């Protein structure tokens, strides 16, 4: 809630209900130029179409605020078939927007804390720590950069 408190005039939470039961929700940050769908979630067994309706209502609300564009934020080009990420991509693609090319990078600001985090993840059986770790195996012969050289 800290970010929402810091941006009281440029953020909101929206929740779709069915018979008083939350189906899905989103957190949106926005300015006059662009709105960003920063976080979204659906309840287990959410009513089919609740997420689409919520996004449509978000867009209509932002249009009334004269916001120019809406970004679903984040697009993966090589998602694995039948994965959760593929379902997220399919959801975003249904709205028919343009896909802007982006870049993936990471800069580890505190190497000792990062190493501790990685060790704790390995203890818990978590192999991939972030989006780049999830995608790097698909890059093949693409060159990599060691963070200590940057």
FENCORVEN-V401865 format. One record per residue. RES is the residue in one letter. PSI is psi in whole degrees, -180 to 180 (none if undefined). NEAR is the number of other C-alpha atoms within 8 Angstrom. Layout:
RES:PSI:NEAR + RES:PSI:NEAR
//
This chain:
X:-13:4 + X:-43:5 + X:-42:6 + X:-37:9 + X:-33:7 + X:-24:6 + X:56:8 + X:-28:8 + X:2:4 + X:28:8 + X:157:11 + X:160:9 + X:136:8 + X:143:9 + X:134:10 + X:130:12 + X:151:9 + X:116:8 + X:41:4 + X:2:5 + X:124:6 + X:133:10 + X:-42:14 + X:166:15 + X:168:14 + X:156:12 + X:127:12 + X:133:12 + X:144:11 + X:159:11 + X:-175:8 + X:-28:9 + X:-39:8 + X:144:11 + X:143:15 + X:121:11 + X:91:13 + X:-30:10 + X:141:7 + X:152:9 + X:152:7 + X:146:9 + X:152:8 + X:131:4 + X:24:4 + X:149:9 + X:134:7 + X:128:5 + X:-7:6 + X:-41:11 + X:-41:12 + X:-44:8 + X:-42:9 + X:-46:13 + X:-41:8 + X:-45:8 + X:-39:8 + X:-46:9 + X:-42:9 + X:-42:8 + X:-46:8 + X:-34:10 + X:-40:9 + X:-29:7 + X:2:7 + X:30:7 + X:135:14 + X:-39:9 + X:159:7 + X:126:10 + X:131:8 + X:-9:8 + X:114:7 + X:124:4 + X:128:6 + X:128:7 + X:-26:4 + X:58:5 + X:150:8 + X:141:7 + X:144:5 + X:28:6 + X:165:8 + X:-40:6 + X:-36:9 + X:-39:11 + X:-39:9 + X:-43:8 + X:-46:10 + X:-41:8 + X:-47:9 + X:-41:9 + X:-29:8 + X:-23:6 + X:-8:6 + X:16:6 + X:174:5 + X:148:4 + X:120:5 + X:138:4 + X:138:4 + X:-172:4 + X:149:4 + X:131:5 + X:162:5 + X:147:5 + X:116:5 + X:113:7 + X:-32:4 + X:87:6 + X:-39:7 + X:-44:6 + X:-38:7 + X:-44:9 + X:-42:8 + X:-44:8 + X:-46:8 + X:-41:9 + X:-46:8 + X:-39:8 + X:-42:11 + X:-38:9 + X:-39:7 + X:-4:6 + X:18:6 + X:120:8 + X:-34:6 + X:125:7 + X:-28:9 + X:-179:6 + X:-38:7 + X:-43:9 + X:-32:9 + X:-29:9 + X:-21:8 + X:-31:8 + X:-16:7 + X:-10:6 + X:-16:7 + X:-120:6 + X:17:4 + X:139:5 + X:148:4 + X:158:4 + X:129:6 + X:132:6 + X:-29:7 + X:-16:4 + X:-11:5 + X:none:5
//
